[in-house]
């Protein structure tokens, strides 16, 4: 298995450059497809300039740029929350209770990480990584045989469930009123545009019977699978030094800087954020539809929880400085994905792609086709928000033409996007840095998790 992992990583590195480079290559491919398959009545130069204008307009689409900022803030605040003293205390407590054997640790690390991942993907990613490392430190201190790479893979489990949870990019975006009309404006004729719902409520996506069933199956079968594998795997002595505490003493300060290290400003303003989030939810006209869950509400909640969990403004800002680097990919890549969307929508390629899907799909096969295609796209566009920007309009139009519930098409995209995170090592980089593991160490186990998860997702898409 180790030889296979080594070969896989070598192939991945040979054919897949940095995600930003991939985004540039995809932009060129989209432009070439558009220029040679559309607008034949124009001269080549005129057609090229016209498409470049569509691309440039897509780059700076105001609504999509707001979406990018919302996703960046969600990742950063989730990461900040995971770095808080409160989160560290919980992680330390969990690690002391579940490190007696690899099988026990694998089950509970995977289960706990997935639960946290349903809440927020940035929080789940860092929480799982720190928990895996703490468990490794416990095993190292006790001198027991342990399969540490398996525990590292279990700590990555949040990334195979996140898109079906509260921070799922496409799910919370389509819950915003007017997003679908904005997405499909200029693509659908006015009569079809009027048929679009104002929003797709979370009750139809993340809280649907299908997704709740899938989530329950994932929370039981995937950890149980890792428990079974751990029972039959051979551990070794873990060599890992105890990491430094994330809780640092505040420096002595004077003057107005005292506000930065006092507890009451962070607690007070954190409470204000959380109060507003609860008030908005409680006073929403349709509470049971969960339509109050949108990117702004989630970020409001994360902001308040992070301030309170850190206890002081200085600790909050220190954690933010550490966490913000993880959002650089969203900042620099999302405009390119928006440009690709501008190309394929402005050129009319959306209609051609949709017609191709409709011609080769049925009500039964369409969700599976969408799931598989989303999984493939995620390898090249390792971002749920970026993938929705590129693929969302195609899914909306295809679902309408086939007469399939839009929510099911969106969930098929979400499932496909998250499952191949177990194959695509881009989001594993923070975990690898925290645990000290290498991609080839965790890959055999993440591929197993991907296989189990894929079977679960296909089963629920066929059944519901």
N, C-alpha and C positions, 0 to 999 in steps of 0.2 A: 504493500500500500504506500510505503514511503517513496519507493521508486516512481510509482504512478503520480504521486503528489509533486515530486520534483520535476517530472516531465510536463505535468500540467502547468505548473508555475512558469516553466521555461517557455512553453507555447504561448501562454497568456502574455508574457512580457515581450515575446517576439512579434505578436500580431496586434497587441493593444497598447498604444502609447498612453501618455497622460490624458485624463478625461478632457482637459481643455483642448488638446490636440485633436482628440476624437471629434469634439464639437466643431472644430474648424473643418475637418475632413467631411463631416456630415453636411456642413453648410455648402461646401463645394459640390458634393454629390447632389444635394437638393437643387442647387442652381443649375447644374448640367442637365438633370432630368427635366426641370421646368423649361429650360431654354430650348431643348430639342423636342419637346413633346407638346408645347402649347404655343399659341399665338403665331401660327404659321403664316398668317396674313401680313405680319410685320417683317421688315428686314431684320437680319440677324443682329446688327448693331442696335437698332431701335428696340428690338425685343429684349436684348441684354440690359440696356439702360432702364427699360420699364421694369424688369424683374429686380434689378438692383435697387430701384426706388421702393419696390414692395418690401424687399429685405430690410432696407434701412428704416422704413416706417415700422416694421415689426420689431426691430431692435429696441425702439423707444416707446412701444405701446404703453401708455400711462397706466392702464388697468393691470397689465401684466407686470409692470415694474412694481406696483403696489403689492402684487402677489409675491414677487421675489423678496421684497423687504419683509413681508409677513413671515415667509418661510425661514429667512435668515434669523429673524428675531426668535422664532419658535425653537430653532436648533440651539441658538446661543443660550437662551433662558433655560431650556431643558438641561443643557450641559452645566450651566451655572448652578442649578438646583442640585445636580448630582455631586457637585464639588463642595456643597455646604457642610458645615459641621454636623448639622442634624442628619443629613444623609449618611455621613461617615459613621456616625454612632449606630445607625440602623444596620449598615453594612458590616461593621465590626461585630455587632451582636449576632447577626445571621451567620457570619463566617465561623464563629466559635461553636455554633450549634450544629453545623452541617459538614464538618470536615473529618468525621471519624472514618469514612471510607469514600472511595471514588464514586461508587454507585449512588450512595446517599447524596453526596455533594452534587453530582451531575444532575440528578433529578431536581433538587431544590434550587440550584443555580439557574437551570433552564426554566423551571416553572416561575420563579420569582422574577427573572429578567423579562420573560414574556408578559407577565402581568404589568410590570412597569412600562414595557414597550407599548402596550395598549393605551397607556395614558399619554406618553410623549416619546417620540423616537430618539431625540437627543438625550433626554434623561435616561431612557432605557439603555442606550448604547454605552454611555459612560458608567452608569450604575452597574451594568453587567460586567464591564471590564474591571472595575474596582473590586467588585464582589469576587470575581474569579481570582484576582491577584491576592486578595485577603485570604481566601481559602488556600491558595498555594503557599502563602506565608505560614499559615497554621500547620500545614503538612510538613513544611520545611523545618519548623521549630520542633515538631513532635518526632521528626525523623522517620515517618511512615512512608511506605510505598504508595505512590499516587500517580494517576494518569493525568498530569497537569494539562497537556494539550486538549484532552477531552473536556476538561473544566473550562478552558478558554473558549472552546466552541460553544459550550452551553451558555457562556456569558455573552455570546453574539446573537442569541436567539431573538432578541427584540427586533432585529432587522428583518425577520421573516414574518412578523405579525403586525408591524407598525401601521401599514397603509390601511388596514381594516379597523384601526383604532381612532382615538380622539384627535390625533394629529395627522391622519391620512390626508395628504395634500389635495387629491382630487375630491375626496368626500367632503371636506370642510369648505372647499372652494365652490362646489356646485350647490352647497347649502346657502350661499350668499344670494340674495334676491338680485336678479338682473344679470348674473354672471353668464348664464347660458345664452341669453339674448346677445350679450356683448361678444361672447366667443363665436357665435354663429352669424353675427351681423356681416353682411356682404357675401355670405356663403349660401344661405338659404333664401329663397324668395320670400316676400312679405307674408304670403298666405301660410307658408310652412313655419315661418318664424313665429307667427301668432299662435301656432299649436304647441310651442315649447312651454313647459311649465316655468313659472317665475324662478323656482328653485327646486332642488331635489333634497328633501328633508332628511336629516340623519336617521330618522325612524325607518326610512326606506333603504338605507345603505348600512352604516355601521351598527345600527340597532335592529336590523331586519332579522327575521327568523333564520335566513340562510347564513348571515354572517355570525350570528350568535352561536349557531350550530357549529360552524367552521371553527370559531374561536374555542369553543368547549372541547372539540376534538383535538385541536392543536395543543391545548393546555394539558391534556391527558396523555395523548399518544406520543408526542415528541419527547417529553421528559421521560416517559416510560421506556421509549426506545433507547435513549442514552443510558438509562439505568441498566437495561438489559446488556448493552454493549460493554458498559463499565464492569459488569459482573464477570464478563468473559475476557477482559483485557488485562494485560500485565502492567502493573505500575512500577515505577522506579523511584529512587530517592529524589526528592525535589530540592533543587539548589536555587533558592531565591531569598534575597535579603529582605528584611522587613522594611517596607517603604516608609518614607517620612509622612508624618501626619499632615493632612490637608488643613488642619486648624492651626493657624499661626497666631502668635501673640502680636497684638497691635503695638506699633511704636508709640513712644511717648510723644505727645503733641501739645502744642499750646495754641492759644487764641481760638479763632473761628474753626480751626481744623479739628477741635474737639468734637464738633458735630459729626465728623466722619467716623469717630470711634465710639460715640455714645450709642446705646442700644435703642433709646426711645424713638429717634427719627426713622430708623429702618423699620421698627415694629409698627410705628404709627402709620407710615405711608404704605407699608405692606398690607396693613389691615384695611386701609382705604381702598386699595386695589381689589382686595378680596371681597370687601363689602359691595363694591360696585358690580363685580362679577355676579355675586349672589343676587343682588337686587335686580339686575337685568334679566337673569334667568327666571326669578320668581315672578316678575311682572310682565313676562312675555305673554302675548295674547294666546299663544298655542303652546303651553308648557310641555304637554305630553308628546309633541312631535319632535322635540329636541332641536328645533330649528334655530334656537338661540345659540347653539354651538357653531361658531364660525371662527376664522383665524384670529380676529380681534378679541373675541371672548377668551379664547385659549391663551393668547399672549397676556391678556389682562390678569388671568389667573396665575400664570407662571411668574409674571412680574411680582405680584404680591407674595406668592409662596417663596420665591427666591430671596426677597428682601427679609422676610421673617426668618427663613431657615438660616441665613448667614448672620443675622443678628446685628450687624453694623454695616454702614454704607461702605466703609473701606474694604471689608472682606468681600462684599458684593462686587465692588469694582475690580478688586484683584482677581476674583474668579472670572469676571467678565473678560478681562484682558487675556486670561489663559484660554477661555472658551471661544473667543471670537475668531481665532485662526481657523477653526473648523468650518466656518461659514464662508470662507474665501471662495470655495468652489461655486457656491450658489451665486455669489456676487459677480463673478467674472464669467460664468458659463451661462447663466439664465438668459442674458440678452441675446446670446447666440442662438439658443433654442427658440426664443421669441422671433428672431430673424428667420429661422427655418419655417416657423409657423406662418410668418408673413409671406414667404415664398410660396408655400404649398396652398395657402388659401387664396392669395392674390392671383396666382397663375391658373387656378381652377383644378389643380391636381387633387384637391380634396374630393371633388365629385368623382374623378376617375378612380381613386383608391376605394371610395365607398361603393361605387358600382361593381368593382372587381370583387370586393368582399361579399356584397349582396348576391352576386351571380354564383358564387361558390360556397354559400353558406345557407343553412336552414335555421329554424328556431332552436333546434337541438344542438347543432354544431357551432353556431356563431359564438356563444360564450366560451367554448373551448378554444376556438380559433383565436379569439381576442386574448384569452389567458396566455396561450403559447406565444403569440406575437408580442404581447407586452413583456413577457419574460425575455425574449430575444432583444427587444428594444432596450430593456434595462441594462443589458451588458454594455451597450454603447452609450446610453444616456442614464448614468447611475444616479438618477434623482427623480423622485416621484413627481415633484412639481414640474421639472423640466419635461418629463415624459408626458404629463397631462397637456402641457403647452404644445407638444409636437403631435400627440396622438389623440387628444381629446375631441377635436372637431370631427375626426374621422369616425370615432365611436358614436358620437351624437347622431351624425347623419345616417350611419349604417343602421343604428338601432331604430330610428324613425322609419326608414324604408322597409325594414324587415318586420316592423310591428312588435319589436321586443321591448319589454320595460327598460327604460333608460338606466334605472338604478342597477339592473343586473349587468349591463354592459360596463358600467363604471366599476362595479365590484370585480368583474373579471379582469379589468385592467389593473386594479389595485392588487389582486392576488398574484397576477403574473409579475408585476413590478417588484413585489417584496420577496417572492420565492427565489429569484435568481440573485438576490443579495448574498445568498449562501454560496454562490459561484463567483460573483464579481467581488474582488477583494478591496475595492475602493473604500467602502465605509468601514472595513475592518482595520484600517490603519490606526485609528485612535486606540482600539482594543489591543492591537499588537504592541504598540508603544507602551501602554500601561502594564501589560502582562509580561512583556519581554519575550513573547513567543514569536515564531515566524509563520508566514502564511501557509507554508507547506506542513506545519505542525497541526493546524486546526482543519485544513482542507478536507482530509478524509471524513471527518465527522460532520462538517457542514454540508458536504455533498450528500451524506446519508440523511441529514435533516431535510435537505431540499427534496430528496426523493419521497420521503414520508409526507412532507407538506404538500407536494404536488398531487399526490394521490388523494389527499383530503380535499384539496380545492377542486379538483376535477369531479370528485364524487358529489360535493354539494352543488356545484354548477349544473350537474346533470339531474340531480334529484329535485331541486327547487325550481 
